[in-house]
Amino acid sequence: MDRVHLLNVGVGDCTIIEHQSSRVSIIDICSGNSESERLGMNLRTAISIPQTVSAPPIGSYQGGMRSPISNLSGNYAMKARQTNPVDYLTDKLKKDSIFRFILTHPDMDHMDGLDRLISEVKMSVFWDSGVRRTKPTFNRGGYKEADWDCYERLRDDLVEGVQVLQPRAESFFRYANRNADDSTGGDGLHILSPSDGLINKAIQSENMNDGSYVLLFKSAGGNMIFAGDAHDNTWEHIIENYANEVSNCKFLLAPHHGRNSGASFEYLDVLKPELTLFGNAKSDHLAYQQWNQRNLKFHTQNQCGNVVVDTSSGDLALYIENEEYARASQFSTYQDSVSQYYYLDRI
Protein backbone atom coordinates (compact mmCIF):
# COMPACT_ATOMS: atom_id res chain seq x y z
CA MET A 1 0.00 0.00 0.00
CA ASP A 2 0.91 3.67 -0.24
CA ARG A 3 0.67 5.92 2.80
CA VAL A 4 0.80 9.70 2.37
CA HIS A 5 1.56 12.06 5.25
CA LEU A 6 0.54 15.70 4.75
CA LEU A 7 2.17 17.55 7.59
CA ASN A 8 0.91 20.58 9.43
CA VAL A 9 3.95 22.83 8.99
CA GLY A 10 2.53 26.31 9.25
CA VAL A 11 2.57 28.52 6.17
CA GLY A 12 4.47 26.04 4.03
CA ASP A 13 4.33 22.52 2.60
CA CYS A 14 5.71 19.11 3.48
CA THR A 15 4.43 15.78 2.16
CA ILE A 16 5.98 12.40 2.96
CA ILE A 17 5.03 9.39 0.82
CA GLU A 18 5.72 5.84 1.94
CA HIS A 19 5.51 3.94 -1.35
CA GLN A 20 4.55 0.32 -1.88
CA SER A 21 8.14 -0.21 -2.98
CA SER A 22 9.32 0.78 0.53
CA ARG A 23 10.98 3.84 -0.97
CA VAL A 24 10.19 7.16 0.70
CA SER A 25 9.65 10.49 -1.05
CA ILE A 26 9.48 13.92 0.54
CA ILE A 27 7.95 16.82 -1.37
CA ASP A 28 9.10 20.14 0.14
CA ILE A 29 9.85 20.85 3.79
CA CYS A 30 8.85 23.59 6.22
CA SER A 31 9.11 24.02 10.01
CA GLY A 32 12.17 21.76 10.00
CA ASN A 33 13.91 24.25 12.29
CA SER A 34 11.09 24.52 14.83
CA GLU A 35 11.94 23.95 18.46
CA SER A 36 8.89 21.81 19.27
CA GLU A 37 9.05 18.90 21.69
CA ARG A 38 10.12 15.55 20.30
CA LEU A 39 7.13 14.37 18.34
CA GLY A 40 6.09 11.13 20.02
CA MET A 41 5.15 12.77 23.33
CA ASN A 42 3.99 16.06 21.83
CA LEU A 43 1.09 14.53 19.90
CA ARG A 44 -0.31 12.58 22.82
CA THR A 45 -0.28 15.53 25.21
CA ALA A 46 -1.47 18.09 22.67
CA ILE A 47 -4.56 16.26 21.45
CA SER A 48 -5.16 13.72 24.24
CA ILE A 49 -4.91 10.61 22.07
CA PRO A 50 -6.02 7.61 24.15
CA GLN A 51 -3.23 5.15 24.87
CA THR A 52 -5.31 2.13 23.86
CA VAL A 53 -8.00 2.20 21.20
CA SER A 54 -9.29 -0.81 19.32
CA ALA A 55 -9.58 0.31 15.70
CA PRO A 56 -11.66 -1.69 13.22
CA PRO A 57 -9.74 -3.12 10.27
CA ILE A 58 -9.03 -0.93 7.26
CA GLY A 59 -11.86 -1.21 4.76
CA SER A 60 -14.62 -1.83 7.31
CA TYR A 61 -16.11 1.68 7.23
CA GLN A 62 -19.54 1.82 5.65
CA GLY A 63 -22.44 4.15 4.87
CA GLY A 64 -22.87 6.94 7.40
CA MET A 65 -19.22 6.92 8.36
CA ARG A 66 -18.37 9.06 5.37
CA SER A 67 -18.30 12.76 6.14
CA PRO A 68 -20.80 15.03 4.39
CA ILE A 69 -20.03 17.24 1.39
CA SER A 70 -20.76 20.39 3.39
CA ASN A 71 -17.59 22.20 4.42
CA LEU A 72 -17.31 22.86 8.15
CA SER A 73 -16.16 26.25 9.36
CA GLY A 74 -14.55 27.28 12.60
CA ASN A 75 -11.09 27.86 14.00
CA TYR A 76 -9.66 24.61 15.36
CA ALA A 77 -6.30 26.27 16.10
CA MET A 78 -4.10 23.48 14.73
CA LYS A 79 -1.96 26.06 12.94
CA ALA A 80 -0.43 26.78 16.35
CA ARG A 81 0.52 23.10 16.80
CA GLN A 82 3.02 22.73 14.00
CA THR A 83 4.93 19.53 13.36
CA ASN A 84 8.66 19.40 12.76
CA PRO A 85 9.02 17.10 9.70
CA VAL A 86 12.47 15.83 10.65
CA ASP A 87 11.20 14.76 14.08
CA TYR A 88 8.14 13.20 12.44
CA LEU A 89 10.27 11.24 9.99
CA THR A 90 12.77 9.96 12.54
CA ASP A 91 10.59 9.61 15.68
CA LYS A 92 7.17 8.65 14.35
CA LEU A 93 8.03 6.89 11.08
CA LYS A 94 11.39 5.54 12.34
CA LYS A 95 13.16 6.44 9.09
CA ASP A 96 16.84 7.26 8.86
CA SER A 97 16.90 7.52 5.06
CA ILE A 98 14.72 8.65 2.18
CA PHE A 99 14.99 7.83 -1.48
CA ARG A 100 14.10 11.20 -3.01
CA PHE A 101 13.53 14.79 -2.01
CA ILE A 102 11.50 16.89 -4.45
CA LEU A 103 11.79 20.66 -4.11
CA THR A 104 8.84 22.08 -6.03
CA HIS A 105 10.55 25.49 -6.32
CA PRO A 106 13.13 27.47 -4.32
CA ASP A 107 10.91 29.45 -1.94
CA MET A 108 11.99 29.36 1.68
CA ASP A 109 8.62 28.07 2.90
CA HIS A 110 9.33 24.95 0.83
CA MET A 111 12.89 24.37 2.09
CA ASP A 112 12.77 25.46 5.74
CA GLY A 113 14.76 22.75 7.52
CA LEU A 114 16.48 21.27 4.46
CA ASP A 115 19.93 21.55 6.04
CA ARG A 116 18.85 19.67 9.15
CA LEU A 117 17.13 17.03 7.03
CA ILE A 118 20.24 16.08 5.08
CA SER A 119 22.35 16.29 8.24
CA GLU A 120 20.22 13.69 10.03
CA VAL A 121 18.69 11.60 7.24
CA LYS A 122 20.39 9.93 4.29
CA MET A 123 19.05 11.14 0.94
CA SER A 124 19.68 9.33 -2.36
CA VAL A 125 18.10 11.60 -4.99
CA PHE A 126 17.31 15.32 -5.22
CA TRP A 127 14.86 16.68 -7.81
CA ASP A 128 15.59 20.22 -8.99
CA SER A 129 12.95 21.89 -11.17
CA GLY A 130 15.59 24.08 -12.79
CA VAL A 131 13.96 27.38 -11.93
CA ARG A 132 16.38 29.92 -10.48
CA ARG A 133 16.12 32.98 -8.28
CA THR A 134 18.41 35.42 -6.52
CA LYS A 135 19.43 34.42 -3.01
CA PRO A 136 17.03 36.07 -0.56
CA THR A 137 18.08 38.18 2.42
CA PHE A 138 17.87 36.64 5.85
CA ASN A 139 17.66 39.62 8.17
CA ARG A 140 13.96 38.94 8.83
CA GLY A 141 11.30 36.32 8.27
CA GLY A 142 12.65 33.59 10.55
CA TYR A 143 14.25 31.46 7.82
CA LYS A 144 17.84 30.24 7.99
CA GLU A 145 20.53 31.03 5.47
CA ALA A 146 21.95 27.55 6.07
CA ASP A 147 18.91 26.07 4.33
CA TRP A 148 19.46 28.18 1.23
CA ASP A 149 23.15 27.27 1.20
CA CYS A 150 22.21 23.60 1.54
CA TYR A 151 19.83 23.95 -1.41
CA GLU A 152 22.60 25.45 -3.54
CA ARG A 153 24.97 22.61 -2.65
CA LEU A 154 22.34 20.04 -3.57
CA ARG A 155 21.35 21.87 -6.74
CA ASP A 156 24.98 22.18 -7.84
CA ASP A 157 25.68 18.48 -7.20
CA LEU A 158 28.11 19.16 -4.35
CA VAL A 159 26.63 16.79 -1.76
CA GLU A 160 28.36 13.43 -1.78
CA GLY A 161 26.08 10.46 -2.29
CA VAL A 162 23.10 12.45 -3.58
CA GLN A 163 22.17 12.14 -7.26
CA VAL A 164 20.71 15.32 -8.76
CA LEU A 165 17.96 15.05 -11.36
CA GLN A 166 16.10 17.72 -13.34
CA PRO A 167 13.09 15.82 -14.64
CA ARG A 168 10.47 17.73 -16.62
CA ALA A 169 6.91 17.20 -17.73
CA GLU A 170 6.65 13.92 -19.65
CA SER A 171 9.85 12.55 -18.10
CA PHE A 172 9.71 8.78 -17.76
CA PHE A 173 12.46 7.12 -15.78
CA ARG A 174 13.22 4.32 -13.38
CA TYR A 175 11.76 4.28 -9.91
CA ALA A 176 9.67 7.44 -10.43
CA ASN A 177 7.21 6.02 -12.97
CA ARG A 178 9.10 3.04 -14.40
CA ASN A 179 10.20 -0.21 -12.80
CA ALA A 180 13.78 -1.47 -12.85
CA ASP A 181 13.02 -3.31 -16.12
CA ASP A 182 11.59 -0.07 -17.61
CA SER A 183 8.00 -1.31 -17.50
CA THR A 184 5.34 1.18 -16.44
CA GLY A 185 4.93 1.59 -12.69
CA GLY A 186 7.71 2.54 -10.33
CA ASP A 187 6.48 4.75 -7.50
CA GLY A 188 3.67 6.24 -9.59
CA LEU A 189 5.10 9.76 -9.71
CA HIS A 190 4.29 11.59 -12.94
CA ILE A 191 5.43 15.13 -13.68
CA LEU A 192 2.79 17.48 -15.11
CA SER A 193 4.91 20.61 -14.81
CA PRO A 194 7.24 22.34 -15.44
CA SER A 195 8.02 22.05 -19.13
CA ASP A 196 11.08 23.66 -20.67
CA GLY A 197 8.80 26.45 -21.89
CA LEU A 198 7.49 27.15 -18.40
CA ILE A 199 11.01 27.24 -16.99
CA ASN A 200 11.97 29.81 -19.63
CA LYS A 201 8.90 31.89 -18.77
CA ALA A 202 9.73 31.70 -15.08
CA ILE A 203 13.29 32.90 -15.69
CA GLN A 204 12.17 35.73 -17.98
CA SER A 205 9.38 36.92 -15.70
CA GLU A 206 11.27 36.18 -12.46
CA ASN A 207 8.10 34.41 -11.32
CA MET A 208 9.20 31.11 -9.83
CA ASN A 209 5.66 29.82 -9.61
CA ASP A 210 5.66 29.25 -13.38
CA GLY A 211 8.46 26.74 -12.78
CA SER A 212 6.93 24.90 -9.83
CA TYR A 213 6.68 21.14 -9.94
CA VAL A 214 3.15 19.76 -10.14
CA LEU A 215 3.06 16.02 -9.54
CA LEU A 216 0.42 13.44 -10.34
CA PHE A 217 0.73 10.54 -7.91
CA LYS A 218 -1.04 7.47 -9.27
CA SER A 219 -1.58 5.83 -5.91
CA ALA A 220 -3.22 2.50 -5.25
CA GLY A 221 -6.29 4.42 -4.08
CA GLY A 222 -6.60 6.89 -6.95
CA ASN A 223 -4.98 9.94 -8.48
CA MET A 224 -3.54 12.54 -6.12
CA ILE A 225 -2.18 15.90 -7.29
CA PHE A 226 0.47 17.86 -5.40
CA ALA A 227 0.40 21.34 -6.86
CA GLY A 228 3.31 23.24 -5.27
CA ASP A 229 2.73 26.92 -5.98
CA ALA A 230 1.37 26.40 -9.50
CA HIS A 231 -0.09 29.55 -11.02
CA ASP A 232 -2.06 30.43 -14.16
CA ASN A 233 0.55 29.59 -16.83
CA THR A 234 1.17 26.24 -15.15
CA TRP A 235 -2.51 25.29 -15.08
CA GLU A 236 -2.98 26.34 -18.70
CA HIS A 237 -0.13 24.00 -19.64
CA ILE A 238 -1.57 21.14 -17.58
CA ILE A 239 -5.13 21.48 -18.88
CA GLU A 240 -3.88 21.73 -22.46
CA ASN A 241 -1.69 18.64 -22.22
CA TYR A 242 -3.05 16.42 -19.44
CA ALA A 243 -6.77 17.15 -19.09
CA ASN A 244 -7.74 13.48 -19.28
CA GLU A 245 -5.24 12.46 -16.62
CA VAL A 246 -6.14 15.14 -14.08
CA SER A 247 -9.91 15.34 -14.54
CA ASN A 248 -12.07 14.11 -11.68
CA CYS A 249 -9.05 13.41 -9.49
CA LYS A 250 -9.44 11.97 -6.03
CA PHE A 251 -7.28 14.43 -4.08
CA LEU A 252 -5.68 17.85 -4.55
CA LEU A 253 -3.14 19.51 -2.29
CA ALA A 254 -4.17 23.09 -2.99
CA PRO A 255 -1.61 25.32 -4.73
CA HIS A 256 -0.30 28.27 -2.72
CA HIS A 257 -1.52 26.44 0.43
CA GLY A 258 -5.09 27.34 -0.61
CA ARG A 259 -4.57 31.09 -0.78
CA ASN A 260 -6.39 33.19 -3.36
CA SER A 261 -3.10 34.62 -4.71
CA GLY A 262 -4.83 36.50 -7.53
CA ALA A 263 -5.07 33.30 -9.55
CA SER A 264 -7.69 31.98 -11.94
CA PHE A 265 -9.46 28.90 -10.60
CA GLU A 266 -10.85 27.64 -13.89
CA TYR A 267 -8.64 24.55 -13.56
CA LEU A 268 -11.02 23.34 -10.84
CA ASP A 269 -13.71 22.90 -13.49
CA VAL A 270 -11.50 20.20 -15.05
CA LEU A 271 -9.87 18.65 -11.98
CA LYS A 272 -13.10 18.52 -9.95
CA PRO A 273 -11.21 17.01 -7.01
CA GLU A 274 -13.27 14.84 -4.68
CA LEU A 275 -11.31 16.34 -1.80
CA THR A 276 -8.90 19.26 -1.45
CA LEU A 277 -6.61 19.95 1.49
CA PHE A 278 -5.77 23.58 2.22
CA GLY A 279 -2.63 24.47 4.12
CA ASN A 280 -2.36 27.28 6.65
CA ALA A 281 -2.90 30.94 5.90
CA LYS A 282 -5.06 33.71 7.30
CA SER A 283 -8.70 32.78 6.84
CA ASP A 284 -9.49 35.85 4.75
CA HIS A 285 -6.71 34.87 2.32
CA LEU A 286 -8.01 31.36 1.65
CA ALA A 287 -10.03 30.71 -1.51
CA TYR A 288 -13.01 29.07 0.19
CA GLN A 289 -15.49 30.66 -2.21
CA GLN A 290 -13.90 29.05 -5.28
CA TRP A 291 -14.50 25.57 -3.83
CA ASN A 292 -17.89 26.34 -2.30
CA GLN A 293 -19.38 27.73 -5.49
CA ARG A 294 -18.36 24.51 -7.29
CA ASN A 295 -19.68 22.32 -4.47
CA LEU A 296 -16.21 20.86 -3.91
CA LYS A 297 -15.28 19.41 -0.55
CA PHE A 298 -12.21 20.59 1.35
CA HIS A 299 -10.55 20.43 4.74
CA THR A 300 -7.87 22.73 6.12
CA GLN A 301 -4.81 21.88 8.15
CA ASN A 302 -5.90 24.42 10.74
CA GLN A 303 -8.85 22.04 11.24
CA CYS A 304 -7.10 18.69 10.80
CA GLY A 305 -3.50 19.16 11.82
CA ASN A 306 -1.46 16.36 10.25
CA VAL A 307 -3.30 14.21 7.72
CA VAL A 308 -2.48 10.60 6.80
CA VAL A 309 -3.97 9.10 3.63
CA ASP A 310 -4.06 5.30 3.50
CA THR A 311 -4.63 3.47 0.19
CA SER A 312 -4.66 -0.15 1.35
CA SER A 313 -8.37 -0.72 0.65
CA GLY A 314 -8.18 0.58 -2.94
CA ASP A 315 -9.50 4.05 -2.15
CA LEU A 316 -8.28 6.95 -0.01
CA ALA A 317 -8.97 6.75 3.72
CA LEU A 318 -8.14 9.92 5.65
CA TYR A 319 -6.95 10.01 9.24
CA ILE A 320 -6.23 13.25 11.07
CA GLU A 321 -4.41 14.42 14.16
CA ASN A 322 -7.24 16.53 15.60
CA GLU A 323 -9.87 14.41 17.38
CA GLU A 324 -12.16 17.42 17.92
CA TYR A 325 -12.53 18.07 14.18
CA ALA A 326 -12.92 14.37 13.41
CA ARG A 327 -15.82 14.16 15.84
CA ALA A 328 -17.41 17.33 14.45
CA SER A 329 -17.29 15.90 10.92
CA GLN A 330 -19.07 12.56 11.33
CA PHE A 331 -21.08 10.28 13.60
CA SER A 332 -18.34 7.95 14.79
CA THR A 333 -14.60 8.29 15.27
CA TYR A 334 -12.06 5.47 15.03
CA GLN A 335 -8.34 5.52 15.56
CA ASP A 336 -6.03 3.98 13.00
CA SER A 337 -3.74 1.40 14.59
CA VAL A 338 -0.76 2.45 12.47
CA SER A 339 -0.88 6.26 12.42
CA GLN A 340 -2.72 6.61 15.78
CA TYR A 341 -4.80 9.34 14.11
CA TYR A 342 -8.56 9.65 13.88
CA TYR A 343 -10.64 8.48 10.95
CA LEU A 344 -12.19 11.39 9.04
CA ASP A 345 -13.27 10.42 5.56
CA ARG A 346 -13.06 7.96 2.67
CA ILE A 347 -13.06 8.94 -1.00
Beta strands, then each sheet from edge to edge (+ up, - down):
strand 1: 3-6
strand 2: 15-18
strand 3: 24-27
strand 4: 97-103
strand 5: 122-128
strand 6: 163-165
strand 7: 189-193
strand 8: 214-219
strand 9: 222-226
strand 10: 251-253
strand 11: 275-278
strand 12: 298-300
strand 13: 307-310
strand 14: 317-320
strand 15: 342-346
sheet 1: 6+ 5+ 4+ 3+ 2- 1+ 13- 14+ 15-
sheet 2: 7+ 8- 9+ 10+ 11+ 12+
end
